[in-house]
Amino acid sequence: MLAESRERFRILGLSPKPAWAEVWHLWNVVVPRRSITGRLLTGRVWRRHDGRRWIYKKFTEYES
């Protein structure tokens, strides 16, 4: 099954996404960015790459 998916990527000339691209990670934003909902975000945000662009979500800190 894994070999079949690799073969499809090779035939189509595509390369699989790196593992970090599918994971949300914290990022410090200096220049305001648009979130999934369209609001402007600054400071610490969640960020993930969807294959074409970066997606941002608001980060709320955990309460102790």
PQR file with spaces between the fields and no chain letter, atoms N, CA, C, O and H, PARSE charges and radii, in Angstrom:
ATOM       1  N    MET     1       0.826   -1.185    0.000 -0.4000 1.5000
ATOM       2  CA   MET     1       0.000    0.000    0.000 -0.0000 2.0000
ATOM       3  C    MET     1       0.877    1.259    0.000  0.5500 1.7000
ATOM       4  O    MET     1       0.626    2.198   -0.756 -0.5500 1.4000
ATOM       5  N    LEU     2       1.896    1.270    0.845 -0.4000 1.5000
ATOM       6  CA   LEU     2       2.797    2.420    0.902 -0.0000 2.0000
ATOM       7  C    LEU     2       3.548    2.583   -0.411  0.5500 1.7000
ATOM       8  O    LEU     2       3.766    3.705   -0.869 -0.5500 1.4000
ATOM       9  H    LEU     2       2.100    0.508    1.460  0.4000 1.0000
ATOM      10  N    ALA     3       3.937    1.493   -1.005 -0.4000 1.5000
ATOM      11  CA   ALA     3       4.647    1.555   -2.282 -0.0000 2.0000
ATOM      12  C    ALA     3       3.748    2.114   -3.376  0.5500 1.7000
ATOM      13  O    ALA     3       4.218    2.837   -4.256 -0.5500 1.4000
ATOM      14  H    ALA     3       3.760    0.582   -0.633  0.4000 1.0000
ATOM      15  N    GLU     4       2.452    1.785   -3.330 -0.4000 1.5000
ATOM      16  CA   GLU     4       1.514    2.303   -4.327 -0.0000 2.0000
ATOM      17  C    GLU     4       1.376    3.817   -4.233  0.5500 1.7000
ATOM      18  O    GLU     4       1.343    4.504   -5.254 -0.5500 1.4000
ATOM      19  H    GLU     4       2.070    1.198   -2.616  0.4000 1.0000
ATOM      20  N    SER     5       1.295    4.339   -3.006 -0.4000 1.5000
ATOM      21  CA   SER     5       1.155    5.792   -2.861 -0.0000 2.0000
ATOM      22  C    SER     5       2.423    6.507   -3.310  0.5500 1.7000
ATOM      23  O    SER     5       2.346    7.580   -3.909 -0.5500 1.4000
ATOM      24  H    SER     5       1.322    3.780   -2.177  0.4000 1.0000
ATOM      25  N    ARG     6       3.585    5.930   -3.029 -0.4000 1.5000
ATOM      26  CA   ARG     6       4.845    6.527   -3.497 -0.0000 2.0000
ATOM      27  C    ARG     6       4.907    6.532   -5.022  0.5500 1.7000
ATOM      28  O    ARG     6       5.376    7.493   -5.631 -0.5500 1.4000
ATOM      29  H    ARG     6       3.648    5.059   -2.542  0.4000 1.0000
ATOM      30  N    GLU     7       4.426    5.446   -5.630 -0.4000 1.5000
ATOM      31  CA   GLU     7       4.421    5.340   -7.088 -0.0000 2.0000
ATOM      32  C    GLU     7       3.523    6.417   -7.700  0.5500 1.7000
ATOM      33  O    GLU     7       3.872    7.010   -8.721 -0.5500 1.4000
ATOM      34  H    GLU     7       4.045    4.665   -5.134  0.4000 1.0000
ATOM      35  N    ARG     8       2.367    6.669   -7.078 -0.4000 1.5000
ATOM      36  CA   ARG     8       1.456    7.715   -7.574 -0.0000 2.0000
ATOM      37  C    ARG     8       2.125    9.084   -7.511  0.5500 1.7000
ATOM      38  O    ARG     8       2.017    9.865   -8.456 -0.5500 1.4000
ATOM      39  H    ARG     8       2.084    6.187   -6.249  0.4000 1.0000
ATOM      40  N    PHE     9       2.814    9.384   -6.410 -0.4000 1.5000
ATOM      41  CA   PHE     9       3.520   10.656   -6.289 -0.0000 2.0000
ATOM      42  C    PHE     9       4.573   10.784   -7.384  0.5500 1.7000
ATOM      43  O    PHE     9       4.726   11.844   -7.991 -0.5500 1.4000
ATOM      44  H    PHE     9       2.901    8.749   -5.643  0.4000 1.0000
ATOM      45  N    ARG    10       5.304    9.681   -7.633 -0.4000 1.5000
ATOM      46  CA   ARG    10       6.354    9.714   -8.645 -0.0000 2.0000
ATOM      47  C    ARG    10       5.767    9.932  -10.033  0.5500 1.7000
ATOM      48  O    ARG    10       6.297   10.736  -10.800 -0.5500 1.4000
ATOM      49  H    ARG    10       5.180    8.819   -7.140  0.4000 1.0000
ATOM      50  N    ILE    11       4.688    9.237  -10.374 -0.4000 1.5000
ATOM      51  CA   ILE    11       4.064    9.362  -11.690 -0.0000 2.0000
ATOM      52  C    ILE    11       3.555   10.786  -11.916  0.5500 1.7000
ATOM      53  O    ILE    11       3.734   11.344  -12.998 -0.5500 1.4000
ATOM      54  H    ILE    11       4.257    8.583   -9.752  0.4000 1.0000
ATOM      55  N    LEU    12       2.930   11.365  -10.912 -0.4000 1.5000
ATOM      56  CA   LEU    12       2.365   12.706  -11.048 -0.0000 2.0000
ATOM      57  C    LEU    12       3.401   13.808  -10.883  0.5500 1.7000
ATOM      58  O    LEU    12       3.098   14.981  -11.103 -0.5500 1.4000
ATOM      59  H    LEU    12       2.785   10.912  -10.033  0.4000 1.0000
ATOM      60  N    GLY    13       4.621   13.444  -10.498 -0.4000 1.5000
ATOM      61  CA   GLY    13       5.670   14.437  -10.312 -0.0000 2.0000
ATOM      62  C    GLY    13       5.491   15.240   -9.036  0.5500 1.7000
ATOM      63  O    GLY    13       5.983   16.364   -8.936 -0.5500 1.4000
ATOM      64  H    GLY    13       4.867   12.492  -10.319  0.4000 1.0000
ATOM      65  N    LEU    14       4.797   14.679   -8.065 -0.4000 1.5000
ATOM      66  CA   LEU    14       4.556   15.360   -6.799 -0.0000 2.0000
ATOM      67  C    LEU    14       5.509   14.845   -5.738  0.5500 1.7000
ATOM      68  O    LEU    14       6.060   13.751   -5.858 -0.5500 1.4000
ATOM      69  H    LEU    14       4.397   13.765   -8.146  0.4000 1.0000
ATOM      70  N    SER    15       5.692   15.627   -4.723 -0.4000 1.5000
ATOM      71  CA   SER    15       6.475   15.153   -3.583 -0.0000 2.0000
ATOM      72  C    SER    15       5.589   15.248   -2.347  0.5500 1.7000
ATOM      73  O    SER    15       4.834   16.211   -2.209 -0.5500 1.4000
ATOM      74  H    SER    15       5.244   16.516   -4.626  0.4000 1.0000
ATOM      75  N    PRO    16       5.662   14.281   -1.453 -0.5600 1.5000
ATOM      76  CA   PRO    16       4.824   14.327   -0.256  0.2800 2.0000
ATOM      77  C    PRO    16       5.216   15.487    0.647  0.5500 1.7000
ATOM      78  O    PRO    16       6.365   15.927    0.656 -0.5500 1.4000
ATOM      79  N    LYS    17       4.224   15.980    1.419 -0.4000 1.5000
ATOM      80  CA   LYS    17       4.494   17.075    2.343 -0.0000 2.0000
ATOM      81  C    LYS    17       5.394   16.603    3.463  0.5500 1.7000
ATOM      82  O    LYS    17       5.289   15.455    3.896 -0.5500 1.4000
ATOM      83  H    LYS    17       3.291   15.623    1.413  0.4000 1.0000
ATOM      84  N    PRO    18       6.280   17.465    3.944 -0.5600 1.5000
ATOM      85  CA   PRO    18       7.101   17.087    5.096  0.2800 2.0000
ATOM      86  C    PRO    18       6.223   16.946    6.334  0.5500 1.7000
ATOM      87  O    PRO    18       5.134   17.519    6.396 -0.5500 1.4000
ATOM      88  N    ALA    19       6.690   16.194    7.308 -0.4000 1.5000
ATOM      89  CA   ALA    19       5.899   15.921    8.511 -0.0000 2.0000
ATOM      90  C    ALA    19       5.540   17.193    9.265  0.5500 1.7000
ATOM      91  O    ALA    19       4.446   17.280    9.824 -0.5500 1.4000
ATOM      92  H    ALA    19       7.574   15.729    7.258  0.4000 1.0000
ATOM      93  N    TRP    20       6.434   18.186    9.296 -0.4000 1.5000
ATOM      94  CA   TRP    20       6.161   19.404   10.047 -0.0000 2.0000
ATOM      95  C    TRP    20       5.028   20.220    9.436  0.5500 1.7000
ATOM      96  O    TRP    20       4.431   21.046   10.126 -0.5500 1.4000
ATOM      97  H    TRP    20       7.322   18.115    8.842  0.4000 1.0000
ATOM      98  N    ALA    21       4.717   20.009    8.159 -0.4000 1.5000
ATOM      99  CA   ALA    21       3.700   20.808    7.477 -0.0000 2.0000
ATOM     100  C    ALA    21       2.290   20.475    7.951  0.5500 1.7000
ATOM     101  O    ALA    21       1.384   21.293    7.791 -0.5500 1.4000
ATOM     102  H    ALA    21       5.202   19.338    7.598  0.4000 1.0000
ATOM     103  N    GLU    22       2.084   19.306    8.524 -0.4000 1.5000
ATOM     104  CA   GLU    22       0.754   18.902    8.952 -0.0000 2.0000
ATOM     105  C    GLU    22       0.516   19.129   10.436  0.5500 1.7000
ATOM     106  O    GLU    22      -0.526   18.736   10.960 -0.5500 1.4000
ATOM     107  H    GLU    22       2.820   18.641    8.654  0.4000 1.0000
ATOM     108  N    VAL    23       1.460   19.752   11.117 -0.4000 1.5000
ATOM     109  CA   VAL    23       1.373   19.923   12.565 -0.0000 2.0000
ATOM     110  C    VAL    23       1.265   21.399   12.901  0.5500 1.7000
ATOM     111  O    VAL    23       1.955   22.229   12.311 -0.5500 1.4000
ATOM     112  H    VAL    23       2.307   20.071   10.691  0.4000 1.0000
ATOM     113  N    TRP    24       0.385   21.729   13.865 -0.4000 1.5000
ATOM     114  CA   TRP    24       0.295   23.098   14.359 -0.0000 2.0000
ATOM     115  C    TRP    24       1.475   23.358   15.273  0.5500 1.7000
ATOM     116  O    TRP    24       1.811   22.512   16.102 -0.5500 1.4000
ATOM     117  H    TRP    24      -0.176   21.055   14.345  0.4000 1.0000
ATOM     118  N    HIS    25       2.112   24.517   15.139 -0.4000 1.5000
ATOM     119  CA   HIS    25       3.208   24.889   16.019 -0.0000 2.0000
ATOM     120  C    HIS    25       3.088   26.366   16.372  0.5500 1.7000
ATOM     121  O    HIS    25       2.517   27.153   15.616 -0.5500 1.4000
ATOM     122  H    HIS    25       1.839   25.204   14.465  0.4000 1.0000
ATOM     123  N    LEU    26       3.637   26.734   17.537 -0.4000 1.5000
ATOM     124  CA   LEU    26       3.567   28.122   17.985 -0.0000 2.0000
ATOM     125  C    LEU    26       4.532   28.983   17.191  0.5500 1.7000
ATOM     126  O    LEU    26       5.640   28.562   16.860 -0.5500 1.4000
ATOM     127  H    LEU    26       4.101   26.095   18.151  0.4000 1.0000
ATOM     128  N    TRP    27       4.088   30.202   16.891 -0.4000 1.5000
ATOM     129  CA   TRP    27       4.884   31.101   16.085 -0.0000 2.0000
ATOM     130  C    TRP    27       4.682   32.513   16.600  0.5500 1.7000
ATOM     131  O    TRP    27       3.563   32.890   16.950 -0.5500 1.4000
ATOM     132  H    TRP    27       3.187   30.544   17.160  0.4000 1.0000
ATOM     133  N    ASN    28       5.743   33.298   16.653 -0.4000 1.5000
ATOM     134  CA   ASN    28       5.644   34.705   17.040 -0.0000 2.0000
ATOM     135  C    ASN    28       5.461   35.544   15.789  0.5500 1.7000
ATOM     136  O    ASN    28       6.329   35.556   14.916 -0.5500 1.4000
ATOM     137  H    ASN    28       6.652   32.992   16.369  0.4000 1.0000
ATOM     138  N    VAL    29       4.341   36.246   15.694 -0.4000 1.5000
ATOM     139  CA   VAL    29       4.027   37.068   14.535 -0.0000 2.0000
ATOM     140  C    VAL    29       4.418   38.510   14.819  0.5500 1.7000
ATOM     141  O    VAL    29       3.960   39.093   15.802 -0.5500 1.4000
ATOM     142  H    VAL    29       3.636   36.237   16.403  0.4000 1.0000
ATOM     143  N    VAL    30       5.253   39.088   13.976 -0.4000 1.5000
ATOM     144  CA   VAL    30       5.664   40.481   14.104 -0.0000 2.0000
ATOM     145  C    VAL    30       4.756   41.354   13.236  0.5500 1.7000
ATOM     146  O    VAL    30       4.261   42.386   13.690 -0.5500 1.4000
ATOM     147  H    VAL    30       5.625   38.614   13.177  0.4000 1.0000
ATOM     148  N    VAL    31       4.540   40.939   11.996 -0.4000 1.5000
ATOM     149  CA   VAL    31       3.646   41.640   11.068 -0.0000 2.0000
ATOM     150  C    VAL    31       2.275   40.979   11.180  0.5500 1.7000
ATOM     151  O    VAL    31       2.194   39.755   11.082 -0.5500 1.4000
ATOM     152  H    VAL    31       4.942   40.100   11.627  0.4000 1.0000
ATOM     153  N    PRO    32       1.190   41.737   11.383 -0.5600 1.5000
ATOM     154  CA   PRO    32      -0.139   41.136   11.535  0.2800 2.0000
ATOM     155  C    PRO    32      -0.504   40.203   10.378  0.5500 1.7000
ATOM     156  O    PRO    32      -0.204   40.474    9.216 -0.5500 1.4000
ATOM     157  N    ARG    33      -1.157   39.105   10.732 -0.4000 1.5000
ATOM     158  CA   ARG    33      -1.585   38.099    9.752 -0.0000 2.0000
ATOM     159  C    ARG    33      -3.078   37.846    9.904  0.5500 1.7000
ATOM     160  O    ARG    33      -3.652   38.099   10.964 -0.5500 1.4000
ATOM     161  H    ARG    33      -1.402   38.885   11.677  0.4000 1.0000
ATOM     162  N    ARG    34      -3.704   37.349    8.847 -0.4000 1.5000
ATOM     163  CA   ARG    34      -5.126   37.006    8.892 -0.0000 2.0000
ATOM     164  C    ARG    34      -5.302   35.586    9.415  0.5500 1.7000
ATOM     165  O    ARG    34      -4.585   34.669    9.014 -0.5500 1.4000
ATOM     166  H    ARG    34      -3.238   37.144    7.986  0.4000 1.0000
ATOM     167  N    SER    35      -6.279   35.417   10.330 -0.4000 1.5000
ATOM     168  CA   SER    35      -6.565   34.089   10.871 -0.0000 2.0000
ATOM     169  C    SER    35      -7.505   33.346    9.937  0.5500 1.7000
ATOM     170  O    SER    35      -7.877   33.865    8.884 -0.5500 1.4000
ATOM     171  H    SER    35      -6.861   36.162   10.656  0.4000 1.0000
ATOM     172  N    ILE    36      -7.890   32.136   10.317 -0.4000 1.5000
ATOM     173  CA   ILE    36      -8.838   31.341    9.549 -0.0000 2.0000
ATOM     174  C    ILE    36     -10.154   32.096    9.389  0.5500 1.7000
ATOM     175  O    ILE    36     -10.789   32.028    8.337 -0.5500 1.4000
ATOM     176  H    ILE    36      -7.588   31.715   11.172  0.4000 1.0000
ATOM     177  N    THR    37     -10.564   32.817   10.439 -0.4000 1.5000
ATOM     178  CA   THR    37     -11.831   33.554   10.410 -0.0000 2.0000
ATOM     179  C    THR    37     -11.708   34.930    9.774  0.5500 1.7000
ATOM     180  O    THR    37     -12.715   35.620    9.614 -0.5500 1.4000
ATOM     181  H    THR    37     -10.049   32.871   11.295  0.4000 1.0000
ATOM     182  N    GLY    38     -10.498   35.349    9.406 -0.4000 1.5000
ATOM     183  CA   GLY    38     -10.301   36.624    8.744 -0.0000 2.0000
ATOM     184  C    GLY    38      -9.872   37.760    9.651  0.5500 1.7000
ATOM     185  O    GLY    38      -9.635   38.870    9.176 -0.5500 1.4000
ATOM     186  H    GLY    38      -9.680   34.789    9.535  0.4000 1.0000
ATOM     187  N    ARG    39      -9.767   37.504   10.949 -0.4000 1.5000
ATOM     188  CA   ARG    39      -9.332   38.545   11.879 -0.0000 2.0000
ATOM     189  C    ARG    39      -7.822   38.701   11.833  0.5500 1.7000
ATOM     190  O    ARG    39      -7.100   37.775   11.466 -0.5500 1.4000
ATOM     191  H    ARG    39      -9.960   36.602   11.335  0.4000 1.0000
ATOM     192  N    LEU    40      -7.353   39.890   12.212 -0.4000 1.5000
ATOM     193  CA   LEU    40      -5.908   40.127   12.276 -0.0000 2.0000
ATOM     194  C    LEU    40      -5.341   39.580   13.574  0.5500 1.7000
ATOM     195  O    LEU    40      -5.918   39.777   14.643 -0.5500 1.4000
ATOM     196  H    LEU    40      -7.940   40.642   12.511  0.4000 1.0000
ATOM     197  N    LEU    41      -4.217   38.898   13.479 -0.4000 1.5000
ATOM     198  CA   LEU    41      -3.551   38.320   14.638 -0.0000 2.0000
ATOM     199  C    LEU    41      -2.161   38.909   14.780  0.5500 1.7000
ATOM     200  O    LEU    41      -1.488   39.190   13.789 -0.5500 1.4000
ATOM     201  H    LEU    41      -3.748   38.738   12.610  0.4000 1.0000
ATOM     202  N    THR    42      -1.739   39.091   16.018 -0.4000 1.5000
ATOM     203  CA   THR    42      -0.359   39.491   16.312 -0.0000 2.0000
ATOM     204  C    THR    42       0.086   38.705   17.536  0.5500 1.7000
ATOM     205  O    THR    42      -0.737   38.086   18.209 -0.5500 1.4000
ATOM     206  H    THR    42      -2.286   38.863   16.823  0.4000 1.0000
ATOM     207  N    GLY    43       1.379   38.725   17.828 -0.4000 1.5000
ATOM     208  CA   GLY    43       1.894   38.015   18.995 -0.0000 2.0000
ATOM     209  C    GLY    43       2.055   36.533   18.730  0.5500 1.7000
ATOM     210  O    GLY    43       2.421   36.137   17.624 -0.5500 1.4000
ATOM     211  H    GLY    43       2.048   39.228   17.280  0.4000 1.0000
ATOM     212  N    ARG    44       1.784   35.705   19.736 -0.4000 1.5000
ATOM     213  CA   ARG    44       1.929   34.248   19.595 -0.0000 2.0000
ATOM     214  C    ARG    44       0.671   33.660   18.980  0.5500 1.7000
ATOM     215  O    ARG    44      -0.439   33.929   19.438 -0.5500 1.4000
ATOM     216  H    ARG    44       1.486   36.027   20.635  0.4000 1.0000
ATOM     217  N    VAL    45       0.852   32.856   17.939 -0.4000 1.5000
ATOM     218  CA   VAL    45      -0.266   32.223   17.235 -0.0000 2.0000
ATOM     219  C    VAL    45       0.090   30.779   16.899  0.5500 1.7000
ATOM     220  O    VAL    45       1.262   30.401   16.921 -0.5500 1.4000
ATOM     221  H    VAL    45       1.754   32.637   17.567  0.4000 1.0000
ATOM     222  N    TRP    46      -0.927   29.971   16.588 -0.4000 1.5000
ATOM     223  CA   TRP    46      -0.716   28.636   16.045 -0.0000 2.0000
ATOM     224  C    TRP    46      -0.578   28.794   14.537  0.5500 1.7000
ATOM     225  O    TRP    46      -1.307   29.574   13.923 -0.5500 1.4000
ATOM     226  H    TRP    46      -1.879   30.278   16.570  0.4000 1.0000
ATOM     227  N    ARG    47       0.355   28.055   13.939 -0.4000 1.5000
ATOM     228  CA   ARG    47       0.588   28.163   12.509 -0.0000 2.0000
ATOM     229  C    ARG    47       0.774   26.775   11.912  0.5500 1.7000
ATOM     230  O    ARG    47       1.394   25.904   12.523 -0.5500 1.4000
ATOM     231  H    ARG    47       0.947   27.422   14.437  0.4000 1.0000
ATOM     232  N    ARG    48       0.226   26.573   10.704 -0.4000 1.5000
ATOM     233  CA   ARG    48       0.341   25.298    9.991 -0.0000 2.0000
ATOM     234  C    ARG    48       0.332   25.587    8.496  0.5500 1.7000
ATOM     235  O    ARG    48      -0.304   26.540    8.048 -0.5500 1.4000
ATOM     236  H    ARG    48      -0.278   27.280   10.208  0.4000 1.0000
ATOM     237  N    HIS    49       1.027   24.777    7.739 -0.4000 1.5000
ATOM     238  CA   HIS    49       1.070   24.943    6.285 -0.0000 2.0000
ATOM     239  C    HIS    49       0.126   23.938    5.649  0.5500 1.7000
ATOM     240  O    HIS    49       0.170   22.753    5.983 -0.5500 1.4000
ATOM     241  H    HIS    49       1.544   24.003    8.103  0.4000 1.0000
ATOM     242  N    ASP    50      -0.739   24.395    4.728 -0.4000 1.5000
ATOM     243  CA   ASP    50      -1.706   23.491    4.105 -0.0000 2.0000
ATOM     244  C    ASP    50      -1.274   23.006    2.725  0.5500 1.7000
ATOM     245  O    ASP    50      -2.063   22.391    2.008 -0.5500 1.4000
ATOM     246  H    ASP    50      -0.775   25.356    4.457  0.4000 1.0000
ATOM     247  N    GLY    51      -0.044   23.275    2.359 -0.4000 1.5000
ATOM     248  CA   GLY    51       0.452   22.865    1.049 -0.0000 2.0000
ATOM     249  C    GLY    51       0.574   24.034    0.085  0.5500 1.7000
ATOM     250  O    GLY    51       1.386   23.996   -0.839 -0.5500 1.4000
ATOM     251  H    GLY    51       0.597   23.775    2.942  0.4000 1.0000
ATOM     252  N    ARG    52      -0.231   25.078    0.294 -0.4000 1.5000
ATOM     253  CA   ARG    52      -0.169   26.267   -0.554 -0.0000 2.0000
ATOM     254  C    ARG    52       0.185   27.516    0.235  0.5500 1.7000
ATOM     255  O    ARG    52       0.891   28.392   -0.267 -0.5500 1.4000
ATOM     256  H    ARG    52      -0.891   25.109    1.044  0.4000 1.0000
ATOM     257  N    ARG    53      -0.304   27.603    1.473 -0.4000 1.5000
ATOM     258  CA   ARG    53      -0.105   28.817    2.260 -0.0000 2.0000
ATOM     259  C    ARG    53      -0.095   28.481    3.742  0.5500 1.7000
ATOM     260  O    ARG    53      -0.425   27.365    4.143 -0.5500 1.4000
ATOM     261  H    ARG    53      -0.877   26.892    1.880  0.4000 1.0000
ATOM     262  N    TRP    54       0.289   29.468    4.552 -0.4000 1.5000
ATOM     263  CA   TRP    54       0.274   29.301    5.995 -0.0000 2.0000
ATOM     264  C    TRP    54      -1.111   29.631    6.538  0.5500 1.7000
ATOM     265  O    TRP    54      -1.746   30.584    6.087 -0.5500 1.4000
ATOM     266  H    TRP    54       0.557   30.374    4.227  0.4000 1.0000
ATOM     267  N    ILE    55      -1.576   28.848    7.501 -0.4000 1.5000
ATOM     268  CA   ILE    55      -2.853   29.075    8.170 -0.0000 2.0000
ATOM     269  C    ILE    55      -2.557   29.449    9.617  0.5500 1.7000
ATOM     270  O    ILE    55      -1.722   28.817   10.265 -0.5500 1.4000
ATOM     271  H    ILE    55      -1.060   28.074    7.868  0.4000 1.0000
ATOM     272  N    TYR    56      -3.232   30.468   10.123 -0.4000 1.5000
ATOM     273  CA   TYR    56      -2.990   30.958   11.478 -0.0000 2.0000
ATOM     274  C    TYR    56      -4.250   30.817   12.325  0.5500 1.7000
ATOM     275  O    TYR    56      -5.364   30.996   11.832 -0.5500 1.4000
ATOM     276  H    TYR    56      -3.910   30.981    9.597  0.4000 1.0000
ATOM     277  N    LYS    57      -4.064   30.491   13.615 -0.4000 1.5000
ATOM     278  CA   LYS    57      -5.145   30.431   14.587 -0.0000 2.0000
ATOM     279  C    LYS    57      -4.709   31.153   15.844  0.5500 1.7000
ATOM     280  O    LYS    57      -3.527   31.176   16.184 -0.5500 1.4000
ATOM     281  H    LYS    57      -3.159   30.345   14.015  0.4000 1.0000
ATOM     282  N    LYS    58      -5.685   31.748   16.537 -0.4000 1.5000
ATOM     283  CA   LYS    58      -5.391   32.464   17.781 -0.0000 2.0000
ATOM     284  C    LYS    58      -4.874   31.499   18.834  0.5500 1.7000
ATOM     285  O    LYS    58      -5.387   30.389   18.981 -0.5500 1.4000
ATOM     286  H    LYS    58      -6.645   31.729   16.261  0.4000 1.0000
ATOM     287  N    PHE    59      -3.851   31.930   19.565 -0.4000 1.5000
ATOM     288  CA   PHE    59      -3.297   31.133   20.663 -0.0000 2.0000
ATOM     289  C    PHE    59      -3.779   31.721   21.974  0.5500 1.7000
ATOM     290  O    PHE    59      -3.557   32.900   22.250 -0.5500 1.4000
ATOM     291  H    PHE    59      -3.434   32.832   19.445  0.4000 1.0000
ATOM     292  N    THR    60      -4.443   30.902   22.788 -0.4000 1.5000
ATOM     293  CA   THR    60      -4.840   31.332   24.134 -0.0000 2.0000
ATOM     294  C    THR    60      -4.030   30.519   25.119  0.5500 1.7000
ATOM     295  O    THR    60      -3.979   29.291   25.035 -0.5500 1.4000
ATOM     296  H    THR    60      -4.624   29.944   22.564  0.4000 1.0000
ATOM     297  N    GLU    61      -3.391   31.214   26.061 -0.4000 1.5000
ATOM     298  CA   GLU    61      -2.527   30.537   27.019 -0.0000 2.0000
ATOM     299  C    GLU    61      -3.334   29.727   28.013  0.5500 1.7000
ATOM     300  O    GLU    61      -4.474   30.062   28.336 -0.5500 1.4000
ATOM     301  H    GLU    61      -3.432   32.211   26.129  0.4000 1.0000
ATOM     302  N    TYR    62      -2.735   28.675   28.481 -0.4000 1.5000
ATOM     303  CA   TYR    62      -3.378   27.815   29.466 -0.0000 2.0000
ATOM     304  C    TYR    62      -3.323   28.482   30.838  0.5500 1.7000
ATOM     305  O    TYR    62      -2.339   29.135   31.185 -0.5500 1.4000
ATOM     306  H    TYR    62      -1.809   28.403   28.218  0.4000 1.0000
ATOM     307  N    GLU    63      -4.381   28.310   31.604 -0.4000 1.5000
ATOM     308  CA   GLU    63      -4.392   28.860   32.968 -0.0000 2.0000
ATOM     309  C    GLU    63      -3.802   27.841   33.923  0.5500 1.7000
ATOM     310  O    GLU    63      -4.065   26.645   33.800 -0.5500 1.4000
ATOM     311  H    GLU    63      -5.180   27.779   31.322  0.4000 1.0000
ATOM     312  N    SER    64      -3.007   28.306   34.871 -0.4000 1.5000
ATOM     313  CA   SER    64      -2.359   27.396   35.833 -0.0000 2.0000
ATOM     314  C    SER    64      -3.323   26.973   36.909  0.5500 1.7000
ATOM     315  O    SER    64      -2.954   26.210   37.802 -0.5500 1.4000
ATOM     316  H    SER    64      -2.793   29.278   34.971  0.4000 1.0000
